[in-house]
Amino acid sequence: MKKMLLLILLLLTGLVSIKAQTAEELKGKSIFKENKCTGCHAIETQGFLKKGKSSAPDLSDIGSKLKADFLKKYLKKEESQNDLKHPINFKGSNEDFVVLTDWLVTLKKQEPVDTLKSK
C-alpha cells in the first residue's frame, strides 16, 4: 500500500511539473509575440513565421547556440554578436524579460524521427 501511495505521489508531482513547464512555455511565447519580436524574428518550430524581408535569424534553435547569460546581455545591448548589438531594446518588465530569455534558451532544434531505417 505504501508503495502504491508513493507511486501516485510521484506521478502527481511529475504532472504538476509538466503543467508548470507548459505554462512557462506559453507565457514565453506570449511575451515574444506581445513585444513584437515576430516583426523581425521567426521561430518556425513554435509557429512564428518570418514576416517581410527581415534578415533577422530564425530562433528555432537559439538554445543550442547561445547561453542564457549571453542572450540576456545581448538583448540589453551589453554584448555584441558578430560585432553587432541587438537593434531593439526590450520594453517589457524585468519579470517578462527573464521569462522570455529563459524560454528562448529552451528552444533547440528537434531532429526528425526516422521511421524508415535503411539497412
C-alpha positions, 0 to 999 in steps of 0.5 A: 500500500505504501508503495502504491501511495508513493507511486501516485505521489510521484506521478502527481508531482511529475504532472504538476511539473509538466503543467508548470513547464507548459505554462512557462512555455506559453507565457514565453511565447506570449511575451515574444509575440506581445513585444513584437519580436515576430516583426523581425524574428521567426521561430518556425518550430513554435509557429512564428513565421518570418514576416517581410524581408527581415534578415533577422535569424530564425530562433528555432534553435537559439538554445543550442547556440547561445547561453542564457547569460549571453542572450540576456546581455545581448538583448540589453545591448551589453554584448555584441554578436558578430560585432553587432548589438541587438537593434531593439531594446526590450520594453517589457518588465524585468519579470517578462524579460527573464521569462522570455530569455529563459524560454528562448534558451529552451528552444533547440532544434528537434531532429526528425524521427526516422521511421524508415531505417535503411539497412 
